[in-house]
Each structure stands twice: as C-alpha cells, then as structure tokens.
Amino acid sequence: MVRSRLSSSPNPLLLEGGEDSKLPSAPRREGLGEVGRWLLAALFVLVGFPALAQTPPTWDEKNWNPKAADGDIVMPMPCGGRMVFRTVETPTGDGSSGPLDDRQVTLGITDPETDYIEHSRKDYLAGGLTSRDGRRQFLIGKYEVTADQYAAVMTEQCPVPAAAGRLPQVNLSWYDATNFAERYTEWLLQHAKGTLPRQGDTTAFLRLPTEAEWEYAARGGTAVSESDFRARTFPAPDGIEAYAWVDGPRSADGQLRPVGLLKPNPLGLYDVLGNAAEWVLEPYRLVRVARLHGQAGGQIARGGDFRTAGGRLRSSLRVEIPPFDPATGKATRLPTIGLRLVVSAPVSASLARIDALRAAFAAIEKGRAGETDPLDLLSRLAEESTDPDTRRAVEAIAQALTTERTARDEADARSAKSAIYAAATMIRSIRDLDRRLGPVKARWELAEKTRSQNPADADEWKTLYDSTQQALDISKRAYRDILVQTADDYDAARLAKARDVLVAEFEAQGLPSFVRFAKLFVAQVTDYAKTRRDDDAGWYRQLVE
C-alpha cells in the first residue's frame, strides 16, 4: 500500500458496495472577510466544534507524522491538523464461512505471577473493513493521540503547534477518550466527507481498539512469524529501549516523551509499548484458564507506560483502572494513560450483507449438525436394518469410511514424523553454525587488529562473521516456529508414536546424534504444550550442549 497524501491520493480501502474516496485537505477559510469569518466562527460554535472558529495555523509534518513511511494513511483534523493510521491485515482463512470467517489468535502469556490476569488464551478477530481485493483489515493510529491533536478537536482555541503538543495526551478519562473519538468522527462526517471509508451502505467510524485488536497490532499481526507473535514482546533486535520509553535514566527517566522518536514495531506503530499506556474499548475481566472470567470490572489500560521497568514490559500487559476516583468524585484521569484510535465499521453494513451473514450462519450450523461420528451412525443403521441388501450396502460404506479415516491417520502420522525429522535436521544446522561462529569471530577480531596492513582480509572475515550470525539467527527462528506449530498441530500421544518410529529408523541408520535431537525436540514441544511458555534461551542452551 502506498503512502496516502491528503490533497490527491485516493483512499486505498475500496469497501463492499462503496467507491474510492478522497482524503481531502482541511476546509479552507481564506477570503471570507471579517464578517464572514465571524459568521463561520459562530456557526462552528453552534455545531459543537469551537476550535474551528479560528483560522488554523499550518502544522508542520513533524507535528503529526515525524516518521513518514510508505503505507501511511492520513486523515484531516480540525485546525489544519492531521492524524496518521496504519493498515492491520486480519487474514481469515479459506473463506469457507464467508462473512463469518474470522482469525484465531493466541493472546496473553503464560507466567505464574500474572496468569490470573494475562494467561495465554485463544481469541478471534476480523477487521471491520474490506479492501479492494477482499482482504479483511482495520486501521489503527500510527502514534498515540498527541496533546495538539486532542486540543484541535476538544477545545475552544486552535492549538499553536509546538514541541509540547507532540507529547501524548494524558490526564483524560476513558469517557474523555470515547468522547474524543465521537467528536472526531462527527467532524470528519461533517467537514471532510469521503475521508472515512465506506462499508456497504454505511460509513466507517473512529473508536477505541478492542483488547484483541490492540494486542494483535502491538504484537505485529501478520508482519511477524507465529512464534514471534507469541513472544513476550514484538521482535526488538536493538533492545526494548530502542522501541519503547520505559523507566530508567537511559530511557524515559520518569518523563513522558514526544511520539515517534524511537523505532516502530513491525507494523509501523510507534510507542505501542511504554510512554503512555492506552485505553481500550471493553471492560476489564480476569482470566479463568484459557478464557476470560464472567465478571466485568473497570476500564483497561494496555502497553505499560514510562514508569514501567523494561524487564516487565510485555505485549500482554493489562491493568485494571477504576473508572471513577472517590477522592475527587470524578472520572479517573491519570498522567500515564492516553489513547490510540482505530477505524472500523458496523457489522450489518447493508441488506445484502445481512442476507450473506444469515446464509453463512445457516451453512455453519448445518455443518455442525453433521458432526456426529458417521461410523457410529452407520453401525447403528446396519444393526437396525432387516433387509440383507441394505445391511451389506451400509457395511460397505462403513468400510470405505474406515479405510479413508485410516489413511488420514496415517497421513497425520507421517506429517508428525516429518516435523520431527525437520526439527532434528535444524538442530544439527544450529549446532554447526554455533560451533563455527566462535572461531570466525576470533579470526575477524584478529584481522581487525591488523586492518591497516590488510584491510581486505579484515573485510572478508567480517563478511563471513555477519553471514554466519545471520544464518544462525534464521535457523533459530525457524526452529522456534517448527516447535510452536508442532505443539499446536499434534497431541503428545501422536508425537511420542512418531518419535519412536523415527528413533528406530535413526538407530538402524547409525545416526545416534539424530536420535538425541529427535528426543530433545519432542521433549521441548511437550513441555511447551503444557506451559505455553516461550523459553528461547533455555531451548538454545539445550540445543548446543
């Protein structure tokens, strides 16, 4: 997706039943004359957007998009401001369920200290927008809403863009945040028609993200591998302090920081962890082993803030905030919590979509009604039949189904065996690269000491070291992906049976190291399946011992 520009680029989201829309510049107010400006100001006050009464100052791009990038979607704001969004894809499988297709994701993390709050669990997600080529997606703010952006919508005076205005807007309640989304949507509908995408017969709107939307985007969505998605944070090769403002003198140092100064997550979102925590849409619930608990509580702040220690920062971090402060008698407002908006759309976007939803549900329900084991049904039918020909026909069908099921089970067994074989091969590759890396690094460091005499030799060893390290990193990530996917696809009994078959084959081939690798892999998969706790460092130590 190319970077959108307000003045000319079409909205990249062509939605069901809609057409490409333009992202227009903020309304012009020049040439009205003094009386005209006063009349326009009075009109804007009456419709509830008092900040529009002033001639807006020019906002430099650094005030609303300090790290411009391809794929940015820019929307206008009152007072000449702008807000930038990023697209979050939510691929939903094979399309067999039509509009009821959604994406299963694993949220949370397994940690005895926080399991009752953040325990790993399955959830389901589907973007409320549909692209030109039929992909489900939603838009989410590239940055936390800044003080200037908030003031442009909510205050009577247009803010003068300044450095302080680039700080995240904090000290606002959950109700303030939802009110901001409401008023910004109203302004776009009234003063920038065509900016918000259309979905069928309806128009998209702004709101707070759901917990699933927020965590899915924070983890990196489809921009990361499944194992990286389930990790404690999104991939941060330069250390978390290069991506998030956290507690400490080398990072936030106890102060809120302007948006967009650090590196983004894999989806191009800035400050999604640290800096200001962010309100989400739904109320807080505890976790009751693999699902949310039934009691709904206060509001939720996600992502940690500038006072959170780097070692405690995680994509699953969620904190309950009481909605009201008894000491003040008002809604809770904290200097550590801000917001980030999403763009979504109503589910029932048109009569045609309602018909499609009804048909999709009926198809799924019909499929579920037939989930009784067909072999049991055929067995009962054969027993109850008094006609010999009918009984023989039913028994033949049952035999065919038994044969098909056996073939499928055998295919699953072969697949599990292949996964273990691939992992064992990957372990050997990791061990070889790990052993090679040390000597190569030593030769490179030695060559660096004599670089002035032979720079080509130093460059050659540096290139070899970098390529070896890169190959090792790729192999480790691939192994981690195989481990996580195998834990999802096969139960312990299936894996143990496949392991035993493969071990016997390795022993017959005189490959004792592969016997050990196969056993180690299955042990790590089994442990992960029980705990759902990533242990990259521990796994790696075991692999290279």
Buried (B, 14 or more C-beta within 10 A) or exposed (E): BEBBEBEEBEBBBBBBBBEBBBBBBBBEBEEBEEEEBEEBBEEBBEEEBBBBBBBBEEBEEBBBBBBBEEBBBBBBBBBBBBBBBBBBBBEBEEEEBBBBBBBEBBBBBBBEEBBEBBBBBEBEBBBBBBBEEEBBBBBBBBBBBBBBBBBBBBEEEBBEBEEEBBBBBBEBBBBBBBBBBBBBBBBBBEBBEBBBBBBBBBBBBBBBBBBBBBBBBBBBBBBBBBBBBBBBBBBBEEEBBEBBBBBBEEBBEEEBBBBBEBEBBBBBBBBBBBBBBBBBBBBBBBBEEEEBEEEEBBBBBBBBBBBBEBEEBBBBBBBBBEBEBEEEEEBBBBEBBBBBBBBBBBEEBBEEBBEBBEEBBEBBEEEEEEEEEEBEEBBEBBEEBEEEEEBEBBBEBBEEBEEEEEEEEEEBBEBBBEBBBBBBEBBBBBBEBBEBBEEBBEBBEEBBEEEEEEEEBBBBBBEBBEEBBEBBEEBBBBBBBBBBBBBEBBEEEBBBBBBBBBBEBBEEEEBEEBBBBBBBBBEBBBBBBEEBBBEBEEBBEBBEE
